[in-house]
Amino acid sequence: MNLIAPQPDPASPIVRIVDVWKTRGHNAVLKGVNLEAHRGQVVCLLGPSGAGKSTLLRCINALEVSDRGVVYVDGVAIGCKEHNGVFYRMPEREVSRQRADIGMVFQNFNLFPHMSVIDNIIDAPIRVRGEPRTLALERGHDLLRRVGLADKANSFPRHLSGGQQQRIAIARALAMAPKLMLFDEPTSSLDPHLVGEVLEVIKGLAATGMTMIIVTHEVQFARDVADLVAVMADGVIIESGPPQSALSQPRDPRAQAFLARSLRQQN
């Protein structure tokens, strides 16, 4: 299989995952995953716990190092360089520069507890991108309005609900003006009555044309927002396609069983 990346092309996939394998100990977590996401698409990854969804997401921004295979973002191999047909891990400083263009929102918010909300948002643009503080503050307050928390700029994370903290985490990721957003089960740590406010923010991003890859257990949310759904099990993608077919008429028995179980639990 040819792993050499083409030159970036507006019509080409912004994310191209090529034959990605990942092993931990004797356990193969990912087994030759291939997936593409085009600009402006929302891709939802579904599947049971242990399917490899979060590991795949972390491989996209090189938080995990794949054993084999390559992830390209905008035609550039992430976390590695090719020399004479062989891919080598890049120095962490170079990997960090690549990650600056890929926003990621985790399950557990990961906000700095000693910083105010606005300082959480402007820290990376100032420190990593070298933005003037005035510009970072202007964008930060705009992002707070966008996620419905304009009045929380000077609050500290401990004074916010889980849903509010997750919306701040989304604003913080957006502050870096990423070309791609990754969400790792962004509602799994929230009380049920807080889930909707976070999903509404993500739906709003989808409406703006933001390219997103979302690991989620919310089947109805995936049906509403996704352009492409990929169902994973045992480290491989067992079902993929538009939500109408992948969720309503899955062909793989494992996907059928997972979706039936998920819908029972959510109803």
C-alpha positions as CSV (number, residue, x, y, z in Angstrom):
1,M,0.0,0.0,0.0
2,N,1.3,3.4,-1.0
3,L,1.7,5.6,2.1
4,I,3.2,8.6,0.4
5,A,1.0,11.7,0.9
6,P,-0.2,13.7,-2.1
7,Q,0.2,17.5,-2.1
8,P,-2.7,19.2,-0.3
9,D,-5.7,19.7,-2.5
10,P,-8.9,21.5,-1.5
11,A,-10.9,18.7,-3.0
12,S,-8.9,16.0,-1.3
13,P,-9.8,14.6,2.2
14,I,-8.5,16.8,5.0
15,V,-8.0,13.6,7.1
16,R,-6.7,10.4,5.6
17,I,-6.1,7.5,7.9
18,V,-4.1,4.8,6.1
19,D,-3.7,1.2,7.5
20,V,-3.3,2.3,11.1
21,W,-2.3,-0.4,13.6
22,K,-1.8,0.0,17.4
23,T,-0.8,-2.6,19.9
24,R,-0.6,-2.4,23.7
25,G,1.3,-5.4,25.1
26,H,-0.3,-8.4,23.4
27,N,-3.5,-6.6,22.6
28,A,-4.1,-5.2,19.1
29,V,-6.2,-2.1,19.8
30,L,-6.3,-1.0,16.1
31,K,-6.0,-3.4,13.3
32,G,-5.5,-1.7,10.0
33,V,-8.0,1.2,10.2
34,N,-8.7,3.2,7.0
35,L,-10.9,6.3,7.1
36,E,-11.3,9.6,5.3
37,A,-12.9,12.9,6.3
38,H,-13.5,15.7,3.9
39,R,-13.5,19.4,4.6
40,G,-16.6,20.5,6.4
41,Q,-17.7,17.0,7.2
42,V,-18.8,15.7,10.6
43,V,-17.6,12.1,11.2
44,C,-19.0,10.3,14.2
45,L,-17.2,7.2,15.6
46,L,-19.5,4.8,17.4
47,G,-19.0,1.4,19.0
48,P,-18.7,-0.5,22.3
49,S,-16.1,0.2,24.9
50,G,-12.7,-1.2,23.9
51,A,-13.5,-0.9,20.2
52,G,-10.5,1.4,19.6
53,K,-12.4,4.7,19.0
54,S,-10.5,6.9,21.5
55,T,-7.2,5.4,20.5
56,L,-7.9,6.2,16.8
57,L,-8.8,9.7,17.8
58,R,-5.5,10.1,19.7
59,C,-3.5,8.8,16.8
60,I,-4.9,11.6,14.6
61,N,-3.1,14.2,16.6
62,A,-0.2,11.9,17.6
63,L,-1.0,11.7,21.3
64,E,-0.7,8.0,20.5
65,V,2.0,6.6,18.2
66,S,0.7,4.0,15.7
67,D,2.8,0.9,15.2
68,R,2.1,0.9,11.5
69,G,0.3,3.1,9.1
70,V,0.0,6.9,8.7
71,V,-2.4,9.7,9.5
72,Y,-2.4,12.6,7.1
73,V,-4.0,16.0,7.9
74,D,-4.2,18.4,5.0
75,G,-1.8,16.1,3.1
76,V,0.9,16.1,5.9
77,A,1.8,13.1,7.8
78,I,1.1,13.7,11.5
79,G,3.8,12.8,14.0
80,C,6.2,11.3,11.5
81,K,8.4,12.0,8.5
82,E,9.1,9.8,5.5
83,H,12.7,9.1,4.4
84,N,13.4,6.6,1.6
85,G,10.0,5.0,2.0
86,V,10.3,4.6,5.8
87,F,8.4,6.7,8.4
88,Y,10.2,8.0,11.5
89,R,8.7,9.6,14.6
90,M,9.3,13.4,14.6
91,P,10.8,15.3,17.6
92,E,8.1,16.2,20.1
93,R,8.6,19.9,19.4
94,E,7.7,19.5,15.8
95,V,4.7,17.2,16.7
96,S,3.5,20.0,19.1
97,R,3.5,22.5,16.2
98,Q,1.3,20.1,14.2
99,R,-1.1,19.7,17.1
100,A,-1.6,23.4,17.2
101,D,-3.8,23.1,14.1
102,I,-5.9,20.2,15.6
103,G,-8.2,21.1,18.4
104,M,-9.1,18.3,20.8
105,V,-11.8,18.2,23.5
106,F,-11.5,15.4,26.1
107,Q,-14.0,13.7,28.3
108,N,-12.8,15.4,31.5
109,F,-12.4,19.0,30.4
110,N,-8.7,19.4,31.4
111,L,-9.1,23.1,32.3
112,F,-6.4,24.7,34.4
113,P,-8.0,25.0,37.8
114,H,-5.8,28.0,38.9
115,M,-6.7,30.1,35.9
116,S,-9.9,32.0,35.2
117,V,-12.1,31.0,32.3
118,I,-10.7,33.7,30.0
119,D,-7.1,32.9,30.9
120,N,-7.8,29.2,30.1
121,I,-8.9,30.3,26.7
122,I,-6.2,32.8,25.8
123,D,-3.2,30.9,27.2
124,A,-2.3,28.8,24.2
125,P,-2.9,31.5,21.5
126,I,-0.5,33.8,23.4
127,R,2.1,31.1,24.4
128,V,2.1,28.9,21.3
129,R,1.0,31.2,18.5
130,G,2.5,34.4,19.9
131,E,-0.7,36.4,19.6
132,P,-0.9,39.8,21.2
133,R,-2.9,39.6,24.4
134,T,-5.4,42.2,23.2
135,L,-6.2,40.1,20.1
136,A,-6.4,36.9,22.1
137,L,-8.8,38.6,24.6
138,E,-11.0,39.9,21.9
139,R,-11.3,36.4,20.3
140,G,-11.7,34.8,23.7
141,H,-14.7,36.9,24.7
142,D,-16.2,36.3,21.2
143,L,-15.8,32.6,21.7
144,L,-17.5,32.8,25.2
145,R,-20.4,34.5,23.6
146,R,-20.5,31.8,21.0
147,V,-20.8,29.0,23.6
148,G,-23.3,31.0,25.6
149,L,-21.0,31.8,28.6
150,A,-20.1,35.5,28.1
151,D,-20.8,36.2,31.8
152,K,-18.3,33.6,33.0
153,A,-15.0,35.1,31.8
154,N,-13.7,35.8,35.2
155,S,-15.0,32.7,36.9
156,F,-12.9,29.7,37.8
157,P,-13.6,26.2,36.6
158,R,-14.5,25.0,40.1
159,H,-17.5,27.4,40.1
160,L,-18.9,26.0,36.9
161,S,-21.1,23.0,36.2
162,G,-19.7,20.1,34.1
163,G,-21.6,21.3,31.1
164,Q,-20.3,24.8,31.4
165,Q,-16.7,23.5,31.8
166,Q,-17.0,21.4,28.7
167,R,-18.3,24.4,26.7
168,I,-15.3,26.3,28.0
169,A,-13.0,23.5,26.9
170,I,-14.6,23.7,23.4
171,A,-14.0,27.5,23.3
172,R,-10.4,26.9,24.4
173,A,-9.8,24.5,21.5
174,L,-11.4,26.9,19.1
175,A,-9.2,29.8,20.2
176,M,-6.3,28.2,18.3
177,A,-8.3,28.5,15.1
178,P,-7.8,24.8,14.3
179,K,-8.4,23.3,10.8
180,L,-9.9,20.2,12.5
181,M,-11.7,19.5,15.8
182,L,-11.6,16.2,17.6
183,F,-14.1,15.3,20.4
184,D,-13.5,12.3,22.6
185,E,-16.9,11.4,24.1
186,P,-17.5,15.0,25.1
187,T,-20.7,14.2,27.1
188,S,-19.7,11.0,28.8
189,S,-18.7,12.7,32.1
190,L,-21.8,14.9,32.3
191,D,-25.0,14.5,34.2
192,P,-27.8,13.6,31.8
193,H,-29.5,17.0,32.1
194,L,-26.3,18.8,31.0
195,V,-25.7,16.7,27.9
196,G,-28.0,18.8,25.7
197,E,-26.2,22.1,26.2
198,V,-22.9,20.6,25.0
199,L,-24.4,18.8,22.0
200,E,-26.1,22.1,21.0
201,V,-22.7,23.9,20.9
202,I,-21.3,21.0,18.7
203,K,-24.3,21.2,16.4
204,G,-23.7,24.9,16.1
205,L,-20.1,24.2,15.0
206,A,-21.3,21.7,12.4
207,A,-23.5,24.4,11.0
208,T,-20.5,26.7,10.4
209,G,-18.7,24.0,8.4
210,M,-16.1,23.0,11.0
211,T,-14.5,19.7,10.2
212,M,-15.0,17.4,13.2
213,I,-14.4,13.8,14.2
214,I,-16.5,12.9,17.2
215,V,-16.3,9.8,19.4
216,T,-19.8,9.5,20.9
217,H,-22.2,7.1,22.4
218,E,-25.2,9.4,21.5
219,V,-26.7,7.5,18.6
220,Q,-29.5,10.1,18.0
221,F,-26.9,12.9,18.0
222,A,-24.9,11.1,15.4
223,R,-28.0,10.6,13.3
224,D,-28.8,14.3,13.5
225,V,-25.3,15.9,13.0
226,A,-23.0,13.4,11.1
227,D,-22.2,13.3,7.4
228,L,-20.5,10.0,7.9
229,V,-20.8,7.4,10.7
230,A,-18.2,4.8,11.3
231,V,-19.0,1.9,13.8
232,M,-16.0,0.2,15.3
233,A,-15.6,-3.1,17.0
234,D,-12.5,-5.1,18.0
235,G,-10.1,-2.5,16.5
236,V,-11.7,-2.3,13.0
237,I,-14.4,-0.3,11.3
238,I,-17.3,-2.7,10.8
239,E,-19.8,-0.3,9.3
240,S,-19.5,3.1,7.6
241,G,-21.6,5.4,5.5
242,P,-24.2,8.1,5.8
243,P,-26.2,7.9,9.0
244,Q,-29.3,6.9,7.1
245,S,-27.7,3.6,6.0
246,A,-25.0,3.0,8.7
247,L,-27.5,3.5,11.6
248,S,-30.8,2.5,10.1
249,Q,-29.7,-0.4,7.9
250,P,-26.4,-1.8,9.3
251,R,-25.2,-4.9,7.5
252,D,-22.7,-6.2,10.1
253,P,-24.3,-8.3,12.9
254,R,-22.0,-6.7,15.5
255,A,-23.1,-3.2,14.4
256,Q,-26.7,-4.3,14.5
257,A,-26.4,-5.6,18.0
258,F,-24.5,-2.5,19.3
259,L,-27.0,-0.1,17.8
260,A,-30.0,-2.0,19.1
261,R,-28.5,-2.1,22.6
262,S,-27.6,1.6,22.5
263,L,-31.0,2.7,21.4
264,R,-32.7,0.6,24.1
265,Q,-30.4,2.3,26.7
266,Q,-31.1,5.8,25.4
267,N,-34.9,5.4,25.2
